[in-house]
Amino acid sequence: MSVSASASSASPLPHGRSPDPVAALEASTWVLAAVVGTMREALSAPLAEVLAGAPQRTAVLEAAGLVSWDGVTPVPHPSLVPADGPTGRGGVEARLSGLRQAVAAAAQDASAPAGGGWAELDDEVLLNQGRASAVTGRALATRVVPELPGLAERLGAPGGRVLDVGTGVGALAVAVARELPRVSVVGVDVFQRALDLARGELAAARDVADRISLRRQDVAELAERGAYDLVWLPAPFLAQEALESALPRLAEALRPGGWLVVGTNPPAGDPLRAAVAAWNAVRNGGNAYDTDRMADVLTAAGLDDVRRFPTVPGGPVLLAARHPDA
C-alpha cells in the first residue's frame, strides 16, 4: 500500500529522527490518503484541476514533497500522475484496498488466532483488489509472453492453454483472454465466494467468457500433467506450505517447453518495508518469499531459464521459468 519508490524517497518515513515518531507516522498515513484521493479524482479530471480544487489536501502533498509550484501552477511529482485507462484505475483501486486492509489490521486483536485472510474481506474489497490484477494480465500477455522463447507461437495457435492460479474474481483471466484471442484460460481458486464474484464478472465479459472456465480447486492438489503452455502463479497469496506443495505439481502441469510465470514481491529496500510486507502477506494467508528466494525455489523444482521482468519501481517482479523440453 505504499507510494512508488521515487515518491517515498521524496518524503522518507521519519523513524528515529522525530521526537514523536508515532505522530509522524500517523501524518504519513494522511499523506497516503491524500495521494490515493488525488489520484482517484485525476482518473476523471485533469490533475491540475484536482490539485487546485482541494487546496488543503494539496498542501499536505506539497509538505510531503509530492507537489511544487511554478508560479500559481501546481507541478506534481511524476509518481502522483496516474496511468491512463484501466492501468491507472487498477493501481488506484489496489492502493485504496491496501488502505482498507491497514484499517482492518489496526482494528484486529493481534493476539487472537490468525484470521481467514482474504476470506474475511468484503465483496467490494475483493472486487477492487481483483480487478486491479487486470493490469498484471495485460502485462503478462503483451510484455512477458513475447519475450519468452516459443510461447507467443504456442498461444497464437489453436489449442493454446493458460492456467490462472488463484483466479479470484477472474480479472486477470479476462485480460489474458482479450489480449490472446486464441487461448483458453482455466481459472482455479479455493475461495468459493471469489469464484461466485468471478462468474458475475464473466457475465459482463461476453466477448471472452466462452474461452474461460472456472473451478474450485486447491492448487496443491492439482493432478494435470502436460496440460498448459503457460501457468500464472501469484506467489505472495499462497501460504508457504501450500506454495511448496504446489510448485512441483505446477511444473508437471506444463507442457514441455511451457512457461511458469510467478508474481513476486521484490526484496525490500529497508527493514520497515520488509516487516510491513511480511506482516501483510502472512496476515492475508500468504508467505514472505521475495523475488530472490522464489528464483531459487523455481530452479529447485526442475525449471530452467529463469528470467525477471520488473513492473514499476518498487512494484512486483514477474519471474518466468521454463519446463525443460522433452
N, C-alpha and C positions, 0 to 999 in steps of 0.2 A: 504493500500500500504506500510505498514511498515515491517521491518525485524522482525523476530520472537522475542519473549520476551527476550530470552537469548542473542541474538545479540544486542538488544537495550541496555541491561544492560552493555554490554562491552563498549558502546560509547554513554552515555546519551546525550540527546539534551541539549545544553548549554544555557538554558533560564535563564536570570538574572545574570549569573556569568561572562558573556563575556562583554567587553567594547563595542562591536558591535554585539549584538545578531542576527541582521538580516544577517550580513555577515556569522556568524557561522551557521545559519540555511541554508543559501544558500550552504555552504560547505557540510552540511548533505544531501542536495539533490543530490550532486555529489557522495557522498558515496553510496547512494541507487542506483544511475545509475551504479556505479562500481559493486555493488552486483548483480544487475539483469544481466548486461552484462557478468559477470564471470559465473554465474550460467547457463545462456543460452548456452554459449560455452561449459560448462562442461557436457552438455547433450550428446555431440558427441565426446568429447575428455577427456583424463584424467585430473582431476582438477589440479594436479601438473604442467602439461604441460601448461595449460591455464594460471596459475599464473606466470609461468616463462616466458611465451611468451609475456606478457604485463606488463613490469616492472613498468611503471608509474602508471597504474591503480592499480596494486598490492600494490604499495607504499601508495595509498590512503586507501586501505583496511587495510594495516598494521597500518597506523596512526589512524584508527578507532578502532583498537583492534581486527580486524577480521582475521588477519594473523600474525603469528610469524615465527621464523626461527630456525631450527635445523641444524646449520652449513649453508650449501647452499640449504637445502631442506625447502620449504615453508610448514608451518603447519597451515591449515585453521581452523578457529573456526567451531565447528560442525554445526552451523546454516547456514554456507556457502555451505555446501555439499548438492547438490540437491538429492532428492529421485530418485530411479531408475524408468525407464519406463514412462508410461503415468502420474503417480502421479507427478513425478518431472517436466515433461513438462507442465502439467496443472498449477502447482504452479508458474513456471516462467512466463507463459502466463498471469496469474492473476496479478502478480506484474507489468509486463510490461503494462497491461491495466490500472492499477492504476496510473502509471506514466503518461500515456497519458491523463487520466482524470484530473490529477492535472494540467497539462499544459493547458488543455481546461478551467479549472476553473480560472486559472490566467489570461487568455485572455478574460474572460467574464465580462461584466459590472454587478457588484453585485447589483446595484440599479435598474437594468432592471427587468421586470416581470419574475417570475420563468419560466425556460425553460421546455422542454419536457423530461428531464432526459434521460432515455435510448433511447428514440425515436430520440434524436439528435446525437447519436453515429454512426459512420460509420460502414459499414458491417464488416470490418476487426476487429474492436474492439469488436463488438457484437459476432463474431465467436470466437475470442480468449477468451473473458470472459466466453462465454457459454461453450466452450469446457473444460475449467477448472472445470466446475461443474461435469464432469465425475468422478473426484476424489471423490466428495461427493456421487455420485450414487453408486460407488463401496463400499464405507464405509457404506452406508445405507444398502446395500444388504448383505454384508459379516460380518459386525461388529454389526450393530444395530438389524437387523431382528432376528438373532439367540438368542439375549438376551431378546426379548420381548415375554412373555408367549403366546404360541399358534400361533404366527404369522408365523414362519417358516413352520409349518404344513399346515396352510391355503394357503400360497403362493406356497407350493410344491404340492398341489392338483389341479386337473382340476378346472377351474373357478376362480382362484385367480386373483384379480384385484387391480391395483395400479393407483392412480390419482397423476399426476405430475403437481402441480400448478405453473404457471409462467414457462412453459417448455422452453421458449427461443428458442435456436437453437436445442433443443432435445437431448443434450449430456447426461444429467442425465437419461432420459428415456431409451436411448440406453444402457447405462451402467447397469441399473437395469434389463433390459430385458436379457442382456447377462449373468448376474450373477444368475438370477432366471428364468430358461428356460421354466417354465410352466405358467408364469403370462402373462396377457395382461396389457398394460400400456396406459392410456389416458392422453395426454398432452394438457393443456389448457393455453392460453395466450391471452391478449387483443391486443398485438402488431402484426399486420399483417406481417410486414417486417421480424420480427423474425421467424414467422411461415413459411414464404417463404424460409428463410435460413434453417430452420429445415427440410423442405421437401428435400432440396438438401443434407443435412447430412444423412437423412434416405435412400436416393438413394444409398449412399455409405455403408450402413449398412444392406445389403440384408439378412444377417443371422437372423436379428430380426425385420426387417421392417414390416413383416406381423402381428406382435403382438403389434404394436404401432399405435395408431390413434391420430390425432391432430385436435383440433378445436379452433376457435376463440371464447373466452367467458370471460366475466368478472366474476371472482370467487365470487364476492359479489352478483351475480345473480344466482348462482348455485342452481338448484332445485332438484337434485337427492337425493334419500333417501335410506339408507341401500344398497349402490351400491359397496362399496370399502372395501377391507381388510386393505389397507394401503394408507394413504394420505400424500404426501410430500408437505410442505409449506415453501418456503424461505422467512420468515417473513420480513427481512430488506428491501426487494424490494417492499413491498406494502406500500402505503400511510396509515397513521394511521386510517383515516376514512374507507378506503377500508378493512383494516385488521380487524377492529372491526365489520364491517358488514359481513365479510366472515366467521369468526370463527364459529358462530352458524350454518351456512349452511354446513360447512365442518364437524362439529360434526354430523349433521344429515345424511350426505353422507356416513358415516362409517357404516359398518355392526356391529351389537352388538359384542363386544369383539375385534373390529378392532382398529387400532392404527393410530393416527395422529403424524407425526414426523415433527418437526419445526426446521429449521435452524435459529440460533440466534447469535448475537454478544455478547461476554462475557462483564461483567461490565468492564469499562475502568480502567486501573491501575493508571491513573493520569489525572489531568484536561485537559492537552493538548490532549491526545489521545481521551478523551471523547468529546471534542469540535470538533476535526477533524472527528471523527466517525459520530457525529450528522450532521455536515455540509455535508459530503459526502453522507450520507443516504438521507437527505431531498433534496439535490441538484439533486439526481437521482430519485426523486419521491417516496422515501421510508419513513421510520419512524425511530425514535431514541430509540425504545424499546430495552432493553437488556435482557439477559437470565432470570434474576430475575423477571423482570416485566412480561415477557411472561409466566413464570411458574404460576404466579398469574392469568393471563388472561385465561389460559387454564383451570384452576380449576373453574373459574367463568363461563366458557362455558359449564360446566357439565361433563368434562372429569376427569378421576381419574388416580391413579398410575403413577404420573408424574416422569419420570426418565431422568437423564442427561448423555450425552455422549460427553466428551471433545474430540477435534480432536488433534491439535498440540498446543504447548504452545502459548498462546495469540491468538489462532485461534478460529473459530466458535465453538459453543457448540450446539449439537443436543439435542433437548428436545423431549421426547416421552410421549404421554398421551393416555390413553385407553378409548374407548367408553364403558360404563358400559354394562355388559351382560344383556340380556333381562330377 
